[in-house]
Amino acid sequence: MARGAADSYAARLRKATHRARTTLRRSGVDYFRGDGSDWIALVGLLLTVPAIAWGTILMPVWCTPAALVLPIVAGGLLLRPASLLGLYAAAALALIVESLVLGPYTEGPARVTPGTVLVVAACGFFGLLIAQFRARVGVPWRRGGTMLFDLRERIRVQSALPRLPQGWHREMALRPAGGQSFSGDFVVAARTNGGRTLEVVLTDVSGKGMDAASRALLLSGAFGGLLGSLPPHGFLPAANGYLLRQDWDEGFATSVHLVLDLDSGDYELLSAGHLPGLQLHAGTGRWEEMAAEGPLLGVYEGARFDPVKGTLRPGDVLMLFTDGLVEANDRDIAEGMDRLTGEADRYVATGFEGAAWHLIEAVAKDVNDDRALLLIRREP
């Protein structure tokens, strides 16, 4: 009987311990995500206020009254607006106590001066603005940077070209406007038809840099889901319909869709208002424009996209790019394309290894626009 009671007590103790551990772990995760209460941070910062005030009273030369900006700045990053007001009240009370104990600022150095009050008040004002912005957006500072980093890495992984069989070389380089991490240009690619076909979509969303990055992120996910799920000729009409349904004020985009047979080298280019592709014919050493017909995405329903066909023979190269690479205020697109092909000729002997990034550096290094370049070469 005693053993049964002991076993029952031990079982209840284990369950209670498990519940407490689970609750503590969930609370920790919620706090890290910004979903939990901020009382721990509030209590910690409230304790630093009297500690700073005490240090100021004892050693005003080493711990100045302006040191109260430290918990205020930390509170702007950690606390919600309602909790932040409580911290501000404690800081104001600390300034009053310091002023009374140390005496008027006219009687000696290291006192509470009007400038000190203004500095603390200004830091509190900007801290409150930051806290209100975080509360409105719903992204805590502890996770905001991580979320942006994660989004950037997802875009980078999604833009990676699939590995091609022996005899093919592919490169892609993307450079956002202004040296930012997010771009309005993106690439989605997949091998379809049992791996025998390479499908690549290069898209240029209206706008540039961070202004276009949010729309590019949404479209890249949608286009990645459509690619390979539809017949090649059905992709651009479906993408056009998706973009129209978004009803964005600045909702158009240009796009080019490459469908390449990796066995024969035959390909089709379908364009939605995009620049023509450029094919280098190894036999003649000349570049040919491959221009398909089609309207911009997101302009009107029922758009038709007529393909242009070609073949990549051994040694041939196909380049697809966005307008930021060849368009500038001081030159037209034709001149920019001539400059691009002239620079690309330098890489014929080396097999275009590492050429994509260097071509962007050579022809559009300081252009304040998103730039993307895709190279596909069939080895001799």
Long-range contacts (C-beta under 8 A, 24 or more apart in sequence): 32-142, 32-143, 33-140, 33-142, 33-143, 34-134, 34-139, 34-140, 34-141, 34-142, 34-143, 38-78, 38-79, 38-80, 38-83, 39-83, 41-75, 41-78, 41-79, 41-83, 42-75, 42-79, 42-83, 42-86, 42-87, 45-71, 45-74, 45-75, 45-78, 45-79, 45-87, 46-86, 46-87, 46-90, 49-87, 49-90, 49-91, 49-94, 50-90, 50-94, 52-94, 53-94, 53-97, 53-98, 56-98, 56-102, 57-97, 57-98, 57-101, 57-102, 60-102, 60-109, 60-110, 60-111, 61-109, 61-110, 64-110, 64-116, 65-95, 65-98, 65-110, 65-111, 65-112, 65-113, 65-116, 65-120, 66-116, 66-119, 66-120, 68-94, 68-95, 68-120, 69-119, 69-120, 69-123, 72-120, 72-123, 72-124, 72-127, 73-123, 73-127, 75-127, 75-131, 76-123, 76-126, 76-127, 76-128, 76-130, 76-131, 77-127, 77-130, 77-141, 78-141, 79-131, 80-131, 80-135, 81-128, 81-131, 81-132, 81-135, 84-127, 84-128, 84-131, 85-128, 88-124, 88-128, 91-120, 91-124, 95-120, 148-181, 151-182, 151-217, 152-181, 152-182, 155-182, 155-186, 155-216, 155-217, 155-220, 158-186, 158-188, 158-220, 158-221, 158-224, 159-186, 159-187, 159-188, 159-189, 159-220, 160-189, 161-187, 161-189, 161-200, 161-374, 162-189, 162-190, 162-191, 162-198, 164-198, 164-262, 165-262, 166-379, 167-378, 167-379, 168-262, 168-376, 168-377, 168-378, 168-379, 169-351, 169-352, 169-353, 169-375, 169-376, 169-377, 169-378, 169-379, 170-374, 170-375, 170-376, 170-377, 171-352, 171-354, 171-355, 171-356, 171-357, 171-374, 171-375, 172-356, 172-372, 172-373, 172-374, 172-375, 173-356, 173-357, 173-359, 173-360, 173-372, 173-373, 174-370, 174-371, 174-372, 175-360, 175-364, 175-370, 175-371, 175-372, 176-208, 176-209, 176-213, 176-370, 177-208, 177-209, 177-324, 177-367, 177-368, 177-369, 177-370, 178-209, 178-368, 180-209, 180-210, 180-213, 182-209, 182-210, 182-213, 182-216, 182-217, 183-208, 183-209, 183-212, 183-213, 183-216, 183-370, 183-372, 184-208, 184-209, 184-211, 184-212, 184-213, 184-215, 184-216, 184-370, 185-216, 185-322, 185-324, 185-370, 185-371, 185-372, 186-216, 186-219, 186-220, 186-372, 187-372, 187-374, 188-220, 188-223, 188-224, 188-227, 189-227, 190-224, 190-227, 190-228, 191-262, 192-227, 192-228, 195-262, 196-261, 196-262, 196-263, 197-259, 197-260, 197-261, 197-262, 198-258, 198-259, 198-260, 198-262, 198-376, 199-227, 199-228, 199-232, 199-235, 199-257, 199-258, 199-259, 199-260, 200-257, 200-258, 200-260, 200-320, 200-374, 200-376, 201-227, 201-235, 201-239, 201-255, 201-256, 201-257, 201-258, 202-255, 202-256, 202-258, 202-274, 202-320, 202-321, 202-322, 202-372, 202-374, 203-253, 203-254, 203-255, 203-297, 204-253, 204-254, 204-255, 204-274, 204-322, 204-323, 204-324, 204-370, 204-372, 205-253, 206-250, 206-251, 206-252, 206-253, 207-250, 208-324, 208-368, 208-369, 208-370, 209-370, 212-370, 215-248, 215-251, 215-253, 218-246, 219-243, 219-253, 232-257, 232-259, 232-268, 232-270, 233-270, 233-305, 233-307, 235-270, 236-270, 236-272, 236-294, 236-297, 236-303, 236-305, 237-303, 237-305, 239-272, 239-297, 240-272, 240-297, 240-298, 240-299, 240-301, 240-303, 241-301, 243-297, 243-298, 244-298, 244-300, 244-301, 246-298, 248-298, 251-298, 252-296, 252-297, 252-298, 252-299, 253-296, 253-297, 253-298, 254-296, 254-297, 254-322, 254-323, 255-297, 256-292, 256-320, 258-318, 258-320, 258-376, 259-307, 260-312, 260-376, 264-311, 265-311, 265-312, 265-313, 265-316, 265-378, 266-309, 266-310, 266-311, 267-309, 267-310, 267-311, 267-312, 267-318, 268-307, 268-308, 268-309, 268-310, 269-307, 269-308, 269-309, 269-310, 270-294, 270-305, 270-306, 270-307, 271-305, 271-308, 272-296, 272-297, 272-303, 272-305, 273-297, 274-322, 275-321, 275-322, 275-323, 275-326, 275-333, 275-337, 277-318, 277-319, 277-320, 278-318, 278-319, 278-321, 278-337, 278-340, 278-341, 278-344, 279-310, 279-312, 279-316, 279-317, 279-318, 279-319, 280-316, 280-317, 280-318, 280-319, 280-341, 280-344, 280-348, 281-313, 281-316, 282-313, 282-314, 282-315, 282-316, 282-317, 282-380, 283-313, 283-315, 285-345, 285-348, 287-341, 287-344, 289-337, 290-318, 312-376, 312-378, 313-378, 314-378, 314-379, 314-380, 315-377, 315-378, 315-379, 315-380, 316-377, 316-378, 317-344, 317-352, 317-375, 317-376, 317-377, 317-378, 318-375, 318-376, 318-377, 319-344, 319-373, 319-374, 319-375, 320-373, 320-374, 321-371, 321-372, 321-373, 321-374, 322-370, 322-371, 322-372, 322-373, 323-369, 324-364, 324-367, 324-369, 324-370, 324-371, 324-372, 325-359, 325-360, 325-363, 325-364, 325-367, 325-371, 325-372, 325-373, 326-363, 326-364, 327-369, 328-364, 328-367, 336-363, 339-363, 351-377, 351-379, 352-377
